[in-house]
Amino acid sequence: MRPYVFVNLAMSADGKISTRERRQVKISGTADFQRVDRIKAGADGIMVGIGTVLADNPSLTVKSADLKAARRRGGRDEHPVRVVVDSAARTPPDADILVKGEGRRIVAVSASAPAARVSTLRERAEVIVAGEEEVDLGRLMDELGTRGLRRVMVEGGGTLIWGLFRDGLVDELITYVGAVVIGGRDAPTPADGDGFVAENEFPHLDLAGVERIDDGVLLRWTVRKKE
Ligand SMILES: NC(=O)c1ccc[n+]([C@@H]2O[C@H](COP(=O)([O-])OP(=O)(O)OC[C@H]3O[C@@H](n4cnc5c(N)ncnc54)[C@H](OP(=O)(O)O)[C@@H]3O)[C@@H](O)[C@H]2O)c1
């Protein structure tokens, strides 16, 4: 069974998730940071694209000591299984996601990833091969399901999120809209990639929640399943 997939992201009031230099910036505040930590602690897996690993070097660990302790009490690792979507096995072996904090890691690669880089990654993570040239996201979700992951949180970036929407794999979209303007025609947005062309391809959303947090707003959408 495929996991429930929820995307969580922070964007500026003008719809950018980082600068045109693809540099990570602070878009939300302390209360939102804590909210993200809570939903991360409630997930079985947390997923990012290789673009985010190379740009931001995130560890994707749970930060709160209480939340980590609660996970341990529940018989789980302190951190959700960390998953990198990385067709060509470009994840640096010393990336924080592979070395910081206890728990399982998975790097999803394609069949065309160079064997030497794949075997280096196997020393630090489980490697799942899905897809020929790029990672087949549907197959990856199936594989995560067979490994017992029921809830997967996606942290970005825009190219991976686009791929997940294109393949009909997103169940919920959680967007924090922060009180800043970043600008830039080339700055990443929540769903980049090629984009849909025909209106009948657009995924449709139902608004499930609106909440003021810090000096921005949190929007929660569920994704309507296509018949
Ligand atoms: N504000 C936020 O909430 C937030 C969160 C995270 C990231 N960001 C920002 O987002 C930016 C990075 O985003 P990004 O778009 O460059 O990278 P990304 O979405 O993190 O990673 C994209 C890469 O994933 C790989 N991939 C493999 N299979 C794929 C598939 N089927 N569909 C889509 N992607 C696939 C591709 O590289 P290969 O072909 O090499 O595999 C692709 O280029 C950074 O600027 C970061 O700061 C912002």
The ligand as a Gaussian input file, in Angstrom:
#p B3LYP/6-31G(d) Opt

LIG

0 1
 N       10.847000      26.929000       1.438000
 C       10.769000      25.626000       1.503000
 O        9.854000      25.089000       2.137000
 C       11.806000      24.784000       0.812000
 C       11.908000      23.419000       1.141000
 C       12.852000      22.651000       0.463000
 C       13.649000      23.222000      -0.526000
 N       13.530000      24.540000      -0.806000
 C       14.365000      25.151000      -1.855000
 O       14.164000      24.433000      -3.070000
 C       15.355000      24.528000      -3.859000
 C       15.711000      23.151000      -4.350000
 O       14.680000      22.708000      -5.194000
 P       15.024000      22.009000      -6.569000
 O       13.770000      22.063000      -7.353000
 O       16.262000      22.583000      -7.115000
 O       15.390000      20.536000      -6.128000
 P       14.562000      19.324000      -5.472000
 O       13.123000      19.404000      -5.818000
 O       14.945000      19.215000      -4.049000
 O       15.232000      18.084000      -6.219000
 C       14.947000      17.909000      -7.583000
 C       15.749000      16.794000      -8.151000
 O       15.222000      15.544000      -7.735000
 C       15.624000      14.596000      -8.701000
 N       14.546000      13.732000      -9.126000
 C       14.713000      12.411000      -9.369000
 N       13.601000      11.864000      -9.829000
 C       12.686000      12.859000      -9.883000
 C       11.334000      12.872000     -10.306000
 N       10.716000      11.768000     -10.733000
 N       10.665000      14.044000     -10.272000
 C       11.275000      15.158000      -9.828000
 N       12.572000      15.208000      -9.408000
 C       13.271000      14.053000      -9.441000
 C       16.116000      15.365000      -9.922000
 O       17.547000      15.350000      -9.950000
 P       18.292000      14.082000     -10.582000
 O       17.790000      13.971000     -11.979000
 O       19.730000      14.353000     -10.465000
 O       17.837000      12.935000      -9.746000
 C       15.661000      16.765000      -9.662000
 O       16.446000      17.754000     -10.257000
 C       16.430000      25.126000      -2.989000
 O       16.587000      26.484000      -3.347000
 C       15.835000      25.025000      -1.581000
 O       16.293000      26.061000      -0.748000
 C       12.639000      25.324000      -0.148000

